[in-house]
Structure formats: C-alpha cells, structure tokens
Amino acid sequence: MRYLFSLLIIMSLFLYACGSGSDSKSNGKSKPKIAIAGLGIESSTFSPAITEAAAFHPRRGEEVLGYYPFFDEGSELRAAAEWIPALIGKSLPGGAVSREAYESLVTELLDSLKKNLPYDGLFFDIHGAMSVVGMDDAEGDLITRIREVIGTGTVISTSMDLHGNVTETLAAYSDLITCYRMAPHEDAMESKQRAVRNLLERIQSGKGKPAYKASIAIPILLPGEQTSTRIEPGKSLYAEVGPAADQEGIVDAAIWMGYPWADEPRNHAQVVVVGDDEGKVRTTAESLARKFWDARCEFDFVAPTASLDEAIAMALRSKKKPYVISDTGDNPTAGGAGDVTKTLTDVLSNPAFKSPNGPTFIYASIPGPELVEKALQVGVGQAVEGYVGAMVDDRFAPPLKLKGTVYFIKEGDRNAEVEVVLKINNNYIIVTKKRKPYHKEHDFTDLDLQPRKADILMVKIGYLEPELYNLRGDWVMALTAGGVDQNLVELPYKRIQRPMFPLDKDMEDPDLTAKLVPLSHQYRPNK
C-alpha cells in the first residue's frame, strides 16, 4: 500500500510538471512555452541626436501580443503555444541610444524574462542597427545577456530588418535567423511570422536547433535608396532568397544589406543560411553571396536624383501632380534627426514660393515645439510666428523663423504628439511637437490636406513608401544635407572594415567562402 501511495504521488507530480490540466495543454499535447522580447531602432552615428527610452514606446504583456496581427485571439499561432511577452520596444530611427536608456530597457526586459523561466523558445524581434553610446554591437550584447538568463538550451528565433547588421555573436546565439526580403518593407509582418513559424516547427517536431549556420561577410555598404527590391539588381537578388530557403535541408536563408549610416566594424552586407544539411547550407550561402558581389556595380538609386535647386526646378516645370521631392539627407526613417532646416529655408527663399498664387506646396515636416505651443494658444485661423528646427542638428542651418496662419491642428499622434499646419502664402508647412515620418495618405488628409491635388509634395524620406509611391505624379530624390547623407563616399568613416565597396571601388574580390558559425550552446564569445 505504501508503495502504491508513493507511486500515485510521483505520478501526480509528473503530470503537474508536464502541465496536466493547465492552459499549456491542447488536444492532449503540451504546448511549448515561448517568450517574446526585443528592441529595435536604426541609429545613425553621423547624427548628433541621442535617443532616450521613451522613444521606444515599450510594450508589455498583452500589448506585445497586440502588436502582431498573427497573434490575434483565436488565431492558429496564438493557440499553438503558451506565449510569454517580456518587453518589445520599437523606436523611430534616430541617433545613438544613450547608455542609460539602453540599460533601463534591457534591465526591465531581463527581469521580465527571469519571472517565467524556463522557456522552450524565444521570439527575438529586433532591427539590427541599434547603436548605443560606447558599444559596437548592441544587439550582440543584448542577446548575450538574454542567453545568460534563459540558458543556451532555449531555441531563439531572431527576426530582423534587412538593413540590420549581423555579427558572429548575434548569429551564434540565434538558432534561427531571418530578415525581410523586400525594400520598402512590405513583408515586415510576414517575415516576423516566418520567424515564429520556423521556431514552432523546430520545437514541435522535436528537431530543435538546426545543425549548421553558414555566414559570409560581404564588403559592400550601400544605402537602401540604391538597393530597393523594386528595381534591378535588388529585385532579382532577393527573388533568389525564397527558393534558397525552401530547399530540403535548409530552414531559412537571408541577405542583409547592412546599415550604412553608422561607423562601426559590423556595418556591411551579410548572408546567413541555417539548416540541417551542411553541404547545402554552405553552397547556398556562397551562391547568394557571389550573386550579390557580382551585381555590386549595377546598384543605382531607385529614382532620379538631383540637387535641391535642380529638384525644385524640375517640380516647377512638371505637368504631373503631385510632384514628390524626397528630402533625403534628413530622413527620420533612416536615422536623421528630422529637424535640419536647410532644405525648408532654401525652398521658402525661392521666389516661386513667395506668392499667394504660387504652386500649392506641402512640406512634411519640421519639429517646432515653440511654434506648436503658440498655435495651440491662438487657435486655427489665427496668425502665429515662431522658430522651428535645428534644436538637435544645427550643423547646416540655424533655427528657421516662420510666420503664417494656423490652418489646422491635430493632437494625440503617437510620434508627433501635436501637429500644426502653418499656411504661408500657398505653402502648407507641417510643424510638429516631436518628429514624425509621413508615409501614408491619411497622414496628410487627417490634417485637412489633399496631397493628390498639391503641385509639389516634399517629404523627409528616401525611397517612397508604397502609398506615397502610388499617389505620385512624378518623383525625384533631392540629395540634401543631414545625418543620413546619400553621398556615402564623403562621410567621415573611421572604423568600418576596409576595403569596402563602393568606398574602395578598385578593391580585389573578397573571400566569399562560407564560415560555419558555432551553435549557441557551443559558442564562447571573446571577452
């Protein structure tokens, strides 16, 4: 009897440990326990801006799951595992992250992970181009510290932007790794979902970590405006990735263009292929790397480029409306401070924009909290004047004094907080409390602006996001000043690896032999 009683206790403890009768069981099978964590930003070290913790808009708990449409209640993926949200933070691109901000976010993320140990898997959602003051590999540091908490047995699936950077540490501590295959990133959520599906398949099948990871550093550093997948050769190059990843023995394949506006040794293109067939993993990585290298001289801007003066002249002559001008040098979605005033100063000094009967001109946008506050005080329809811009990046022009009529005010935007449209002659200048990118048509119509009817629409952006691309009459990228200057050859690089194409156009062909990355439980980083 004593033996039977002991046996019953042991069986009860076993069932409890396996999650019997809990939410971690479905159809009699234990659900894997998977954490979600990550921090994402694209940081320009050529911008004087510093990014603080609030810019990441940290999400916790159910807010994390709500960020991903594929985790909606009742969805297949939501039901497939016990999801444990730790913390995710997504910031607009900007300057380097302060060490204090980074440490505060990482500490909270790690503390959250510690509360729910152990995990079968971790969905690690990052960008890959986060610069932190005093660090060369922020994502490598983050994943190292995560491994110290969750151990090397947990399977980590890392999802990235194709403009991120992959170091050996990041590749080694990631068991699965993938990135977007489109630029503009219309497949962002699809890529994150792929990372989650790969993770679930490896855990549920019992296969666990893939046996091999092949990595190849490619000494190419090009801006996204020259590597768009809308045009060749980026279109054909990235068309190779899906079929490469679908091969038997391959779990995933990825090509990173890298991030060109940071001066760190990790900034360059990269290929990583993950799978169980060593031969295919190696040859697939080498094939993708060779195709990239062989096409390097074919990459060109996705749109015509011109100086600002040339761009304005082209827009004034054009019969196609709206004529869209990209103010590329201060693009906040590439890491620019967003408050360089040089372009707007030059536009408003042009005689064509000084008349009430001039072309209908919309400019998006310039931060100016002083003017915004005054506009809130006087209200719509009233005159207002104040300084805008150059609070962060004043290297190219000082703050600009604007005087006009308050046309529209909108409060409550996630990024801008407050948006004011200031009408000066026939110019509609969007002034924000905090910087904001303008990518969607509703960004303008919400402000009672009609971009399709404008003669000229100027946006702080590089290549046009899909909605702007589709509404354009014509388009030119103005090579303007700012922290994400498109003229990479003139940027003061001191720490990237050299030689690097196109900075060293006559460099010899690099060694594109695949190197096997250590598996996460075998990796011993150099301290």
C-alpha positions in Angstrom: 0.0 0.0 0.0 2.8 2.4 0.9 4.5 1.6 -2.5 1.2 2.3 -4.3 0.7 5.6 -2.4 4.2 6.7 -3.3 3.7 5.8 -6.9 0.5 7.9 -7.0 2.3 10.9 -5.6 5.1 10.5 -8.1 2.6 10.2 -11.0 0.7 13.3 -9.8 3.9 15.4 -9.6 4.9 14.2 -13.1 1.5 15.3 -14.5 1.7 18.6 -12.8 5.3 19.2 -14.0 4.1 18.4 -17.6 1.3 20.9 -17.3 -1.6 18.4 -17.0 -5.0 20.2 -16.8 -3.4 23.7 -17.4 -3.6 26.1 -20.4 -0.3 24.7 -21.6 -2.1 21.6 -22.9 -4.0 21.4 -26.2 -5.5 18.2 -27.6 -3.6 16.2 -25.1 -0.2 17.6 -26.2 1.9 20.1 -24.2 2.2 23.5 -25.7 5.7 24.9 -25.9 6.4 27.9 -23.7 7.8 30.7 -25.8 8.9 34.2 -24.7 8.8 37.3 -26.9 11.3 40.1 -26.5 13.3 42.6 -28.5 14.4 46.2 -29.0 14.5 47.8 -32.5 15.9 51.1 -33.8 18.1 52.2 -36.7 20.7 54.5 -35.3 22.8 57.0 -37.3 26.2 57.7 -35.7 26.5 60.6 -38.1 23.6 62.4 -36.5 24.1 64.4 -33.2 20.8 63.2 -31.9 20.6 60.9 -28.9 17.7 58.5 -28.4 16.1 58.0 -25.0 14.0 55.2 -23.6 10.6 56.8 -24.2 11.2 56.8 -27.9 10.9 53.0 -27.9 7.3 53.2 -26.7 7.8 49.9 -24.7 5.1 47.3 -24.9 4.4 44.8 -22.1 2.1 41.9 -21.6 -0.9 41.8 -23.9 0.3 45.0 -25.6 3.1 42.8 -27.0 0.8 40.3 -28.5 -1.5 43.0 -29.8 1.4 44.4 -31.9 1.5 41.3 -34.1 -1.7 40.6 -36.2 -0.8 36.9 -36.4 -1.2 36.6 -32.6 -4.9 37.8 -32.7 -7.2 35.9 -30.3 -8.4 32.7 -32.0 -5.5 32.6 -34.5 -3.6 29.4 -35.2 -0.4 30.8 -33.9 -1.9 32.2 -30.8 -3.2 28.8 -29.9 -0.1 26.9 -30.8 2.0 27.9 -27.8 2.0 29.5 -24.3 3.3 32.9 -25.3 5.1 34.9 -22.6 5.5 38.5 -23.5 8.5 40.1 -21.9 9.1 43.5 -23.5 9.4 44.9 -27.0 10.3 48.4 -27.9 10.3 50.0 -31.4 11.7 53.4 -31.9 11.7 55.6 -35.0 15.2 55.6 -36.5 17.3 58.3 -34.9 20.6 58.9 -33.2 22.6 56.6 -31.0 20.8 55.3 -27.9 22.0 56.7 -24.6 23.7 54.1 -22.4 21.2 54.9 -19.6 18.2 54.4 -21.8 19.6 51.1 -23.1 20.4 49.8 -19.7 17.0 50.7 -18.3 15.2 48.9 -21.1 17.4 45.9 -21.0 17.1 45.6 -17.3 13.4 45.5 -17.5 13.4 43.0 -20.3 15.7 40.7 -18.5 13.8 41.0 -15.2 10.6 40.1 -17.1 12.2 37.0 -18.6 13.5 35.8 -15.2 10.0 35.7 -13.8 8.8 33.0 -16.1 11.7 30.6 -16.6 12.2 28.2 -18.2 11.4 28.6 -21.9 11.3 26.2 -24.8 11.8 29.1 -27.2 12.2 32.9 -27.6 11.0 35.0 -30.5 13.7 37.8 -30.6 12.3 40.7 -32.6 15.0 43.3 -33.4 16.0 45.7 -36.2 19.8 45.0 -36.1 21.1 48.6 -36.5 20.9 49.9 -32.9 23.9 51.9 -31.9 24.4 52.5 -28.2 26.8 55.1 -26.9 30.1 53.2 -26.0 29.1 49.9 -27.8 30.0 48.4 -31.1 27.4 45.6 -31.1 24.3 46.4 -29.1 22.2 43.5 -30.4 25.1 41.2 -29.7 25.3 42.5 -26.1 21.5 42.1 -25.7 21.3 38.5 -26.9 24.3 37.6 -24.8 22.6 38.9 -21.7 19.4 37.2 -22.6 21.3 33.9 -23.0 22.8 34.4 -19.5 19.2 34.5 -18.2 17.4 31.8 -20.3 20.4 29.5 -20.9 21.7 28.0 -24.2 19.1 25.3 -24.3 16.2 27.6 -25.3 15.8 27.9 -29.1 16.0 31.5 -30.2 14.5 32.7 -33.5 15.7 36.1 -34.5 13.7 38.4 -36.9 15.5 41.4 -38.4 15.3 44.2 -40.9 17.4 43.7 -44.0 19.2 46.9 -43.1 20.4 45.4 -39.9 23.9 44.1 -39.1 24.8 40.5 -38.2 27.9 39.9 -36.0 29.2 36.5 -35.1 27.8 36.9 -31.6 24.3 37.6 -32.9 24.5 34.8 -35.4 25.9 32.3 -32.9 23.4 32.9 -30.1 20.5 32.9 -32.6 19.5 29.4 -33.5 17.2 30.6 -36.3 17.6 33.9 -38.0 15.8 35.7 -40.8 15.2 39.1 -42.3 12.9 41.0 -44.6 13.0 40.2 -48.3 11.5 43.5 -49.6 12.6 47.1 -49.5 10.3 49.0 -48.9 9.5 46.6 -46.2 6.0 45.5 -47.3 6.8 42.0 -45.9 7.8 43.1 -42.4 5.0 41.2 -40.6 5.2 38.3 -43.0 8.9 38.0 -42.0 8.2 38.1 -38.3 5.6 35.5 -38.8 8.1 33.3 -40.7 10.5 33.6 -37.7 7.7 32.4 -35.4 6.6 29.5 -37.6 10.2 28.3 -38.0 10.6 28.4 -34.2 7.3 26.5 -33.6 8.1 23.9 -36.3 11.6 23.1 -34.8 10.2 22.8 -31.3 7.0 20.9 -32.1 8.8 18.5 -34.4 11.4 17.8 -31.8 14.2 18.8 -34.2 15.3 21.6 -32.0 18.2 23.7 -33.2 19.4 23.4 -36.8 22.7 21.7 -37.0 24.5 24.3 -39.2 24.7 28.0 -39.7 26.8 29.4 -42.6 27.7 33.1 -42.6 29.5 35.2 -45.1 30.5 38.9 -44.6 30.3 40.8 -47.9 32.3 44.1 -48.1 29.5 46.1 -49.6 27.8 49.1 -47.9 25.1 50.8 -49.9 22.1 52.9 -48.8 18.6 51.5 -49.1 17.8 54.0 -51.8 20.2 52.1 -54.0 19.2 48.6 -53.0 15.4 48.7 -53.3 13.8 45.4 -54.3 11.5 47.4 -56.6 14.3 47.6 -59.2 17.2 45.6 -60.5 19.5 44.2 -59.4 17.9 44.1 -55.9 14.7 42.7 -57.3 16.4 39.6 -58.8 18.9 39.2 -56.0 16.1 39.0 -53.3 14.0 36.8 -55.6 16.6 34.1 -55.0 16.2 34.1 -51.2 12.8 32.4 -51.0 13.7 29.4 -53.3 17.0 29.1 -51.5 15.2 28.8 -48.1 12.7 26.3 -49.4 15.3 23.7 -50.3 15.2 20.4 -48.4 17.8 20.6 -45.6 17.5 24.4 -45.3 15.4 26.1 -42.7 16.0 29.7 -43.7 18.2 32.0 -45.8 18.8 35.7 -45.6 20.7 38.6 -47.2 21.3 41.7 -45.1 22.2 44.9 -47.0 23.6 46.3 -43.7 23.2 49.9 -42.4 25.4 52.5 -44.0 25.0 55.5 -41.6 26.8 54.1 -38.6 30.6 53.9 -38.3 31.1 50.5 -36.6 33.1 47.4 -37.7 29.9 45.4 -38.1 28.4 47.6 -40.8 28.5 45.7 -44.1 26.4 43.3 -46.0 25.9 39.7 -44.8 24.5 36.3 -45.8 23.4 33.7 -43.3 21.9 30.3 -44.1 20.6 27.9 -41.5 19.7 24.2 -41.9 20.5 20.6 -41.2 22.3 19.7 -44.5 25.9 21.1 -44.1 26.7 20.9 -47.8 23.5 22.8 -48.9 23.9 25.3 -46.1 27.4 26.1 -47.3 26.8 26.2 -51.0 23.6 28.2 -50.7 25.3 30.9 -48.6 28.2 31.0 -51.1 25.8 31.2 -54.1 23.8 34.1 -52.6 27.0 36.0 -51.6 28.6 35.6 -55.0 25.4 36.9 -56.8 25.4 39.9 -54.5 29.1 40.6 -55.1 28.8 40.1 -58.8 25.9 42.6 -59.0 27.6 45.3 -56.9 28.3 47.7 -59.8 24.7 47.5 -61.0 23.1 49.1 -58.0 21.8 52.6 -58.5 19.3 55.0 -57.0 15.6 53.8 -57.2 14.6 57.3 -58.6 16.3 60.1 -60.4 18.5 62.2 -58.1 19.2 65.9 -58.2 20.5 68.8 -56.1 17.8 70.7 -54.2 17.8 73.6 -56.7 17.5 71.2 -59.6 14.7 69.2 -57.9 12.7 72.4 -57.3 13.2 73.5 -60.9 12.1 70.0 -62.2 9.0 70.2 -60.0 8.0 73.7 -61.1 8.3 72.6 -64.8 6.4 69.4 -64.4 2.8 68.9 -65.5 2.5 65.8 -63.4 0.9 66.3 -60.0 1.8 65.9 -57.2 5.5 66.2 -58.0 7.1 64.5 -55.0 10.5 65.6 -53.8 12.3 63.4 -51.2 14.3 65.5 -48.8 16.7 62.5 -48.3 19.5 63.9 -46.1 17.4 64.3 -43.0 15.1 61.3 -43.4 13.9 60.4 -39.9 13.1 56.8 -41.0 16.8 56.3 -41.9 18.2 57.8 -38.7 18.2 61.6 -39.5 17.4 64.0 -36.7 14.4 65.2 -38.7 15.0 68.9 -37.7 17.5 70.1 -40.3 16.2 73.4 -41.6 18.5 73.9 -44.6 16.1 72.5 -47.2 13.0 74.3 -46.0 15.0 77.6 -45.6 16.1 77.3 -49.3 12.7 76.4 -50.6 10.9 79.4 -48.9 13.6 81.8 -50.1 12.8 80.8 -53.7 10.7 83.5 -55.4 8.3 80.8 -56.8 7.0 80.1 -53.2 6.7 83.7 -52.0 3.4 84.5 -53.8 -0.1 83.6 -52.6 -0.7 82.5 -56.2 2.3 80.2 -56.3 2.2 76.4 -56.6 0.4 74.5 -53.9 3.3 73.2 -51.8 3.1 70.8 -48.8 6.2 70.2 -46.6 6.4 67.3 -44.2 7.7 68.1 -41.7 9.8 70.0 -39.2 9.7 69.9 -35.4 9.0 73.2 -33.7 7.6 72.9 -30.2 7.8 76.6 -29.6 5.6 77.4 -32.6 3.3 74.5 -31.8 2.7 75.8 -28.3 1.8 79.3 -29.7 -0.5 77.8 -32.3 -2.4 75.9 -29.6 -2.8 79.2 -27.7 -4.1 81.2 -30.6 -6.1 78.5 -32.4 -7.0 77.8 -36.1 -7.3 80.8 -38.4 -5.0 83.0 -36.3 -1.6 84.4 -37.2 1.4 82.9 -35.4 5.1 83.1 -35.7 8.0 81.2 -34.1 11.2 79.3 -34.6 11.3 75.7 -35.9 14.0 73.1 -36.3 17.8 72.9 -35.6 17.3 72.1 -31.9 19.2 68.8 -32.5 21.0 69.1 -35.8 22.1 72.7 -36.4 25.2 71.9 -38.4 23.7 73.0 -41.8 21.4 75.9 -40.9 20.1 77.7 -37.7 16.5 77.6 -36.5 14.1 79.0 -39.0 11.6 81.6 -38.1 8.2 81.0 -39.7 5.2 83.4 -39.8 1.8 82.4 -41.1 -1.8 81.4 -40.4 -2.7 78.3 -38.4 -4.5 76.2 -40.9 -5.1 73.0 -38.9 -4.2 71.5 -35.5 -4.3 67.8 -34.6 -3.4 66.4 -31.1 -2.7 62.9 -29.9 -0.4 61.5 -32.6 1.8 58.7 -31.3 5.0 60.2 -32.5 4.4 63.9 -33.2 2.1 64.4 -30.2 0.8 67.6 -31.8 0.8 68.5 -35.5 0.2 72.1 -36.7 -0.3 73.0 -40.4 1.0 76.5 -40.9 -0.1 78.3 -44.1 2.4 80.7 -45.6 1.2 82.1 -49.0 0.3 78.9 -50.8 2.7 76.8 -48.8 1.4 74.3 -46.2 4.2 73.6 -43.7 3.6 70.7 -41.2 5.2 71.6 -37.8 5.3 69.0 -35.1 5.9 69.0 -31.4 8.2 65.9 -31.9 9.5 64.5 -35.2 7.3 62.2 -37.2 7.6 60.5 -40.6 4.9 61.0 -43.2 4.3 57.8 -45.2 0.6 57.3 -45.5 -2.0 59.4 -47.4 -4.1 59.7 -44.2 -1.1 61.4 -42.6 -2.0 64.3 -44.8 -5.8 64.0 -45.1 -6.1 63.8 -41.3 -4.7 67.4 -41.4 -7.2 68.5 -44.0 -4.5 68.4 -46.7 -5.0 66.9 -50.1 -1.7 65.6 -51.3 -3.1 64.3 -54.6 -4.2 67.9 -55.5 -0.9 69.6 -54.5 1.5 70.8 -57.1 4.6 69.8 -55.0 4.8 67.5 -52.1 8.1 67.5 -50.2 8.7 64.7 -47.6 11.6 63.9 -45.4 12.1 60.4 -46.8 14.4 58.4 -49.0 12.7 56.0 -51.3 8.9 56.4 -51.2 6.8 54.1 -49.1 4.0 52.3 -51.0 1.2 54.8 -50.6 3.3 57.8 -51.5 4.8 55.9 -54.4 1.3 55.1 -55.7 0.0 58.7 -55.4 3.0 60.4 -57.0 2.7 62.1 -60.4 6.4 62.2 -60.7 9.3 61.9 -58.2 12.9 63.0 -57.6 15.2 62.3 -54.7 16.9 65.6 -53.7 20.4 65.0 -52.4 20.1 67.2 -49.4 22.1 67.8 -46.2 21.6 65.8 -43.0 22.7 62.9 -40.8 21.8 60.3 -43.5 23.5 61.9 -46.4 23.3 59.7 -49.5 26.8 60.6 -50.6 28.5 57.8 -48.5 31.9 58.4 -50.1 32.0 61.8 -48.3 31.0 60.5 -44.9 33.8 60.5 -42.3 34.1 56.8 -41.8 36.9 55.8 -39.5 36.0 52.4 -38.0 34.3 50.3 -40.7 36.3 47.5 -42.2 38.2 48.4 -45.3 38.4 47.9 -48.2 34.6 48.4 -48.7 32.7 48.8 -51.9 31.9 51.5 -53.1 34.3 53.5 -50.9 37.1 51.4 -52.4 35.9 50.8 -56.0 39.0 49.1 -57.2 39.3 46.6 -54.3 40.1 43.0 -55.1 37.5 40.3 -55.0 36.9 39.2 -51.3 37.0 35.7 -49.9 33.3 34.6 -50.1 33.9 31.2 -48.6 31.1 30.2 -46.1 32.2 30.0 -42.5 30.3 27.8 -40.1 29.0 29.7 -37.1 29.2 27.9 -33.7 25.9 26.7 -32.4 24.5 28.6 -29.4 25.4 26.0 -26.8 29.0 25.8 -28.2 29.7 29.5 -28.6 32.3 31.1 -26.4 32.4 34.8 -27.1 35.7 36.7 -26.8 35.6 38.8 -23.7 
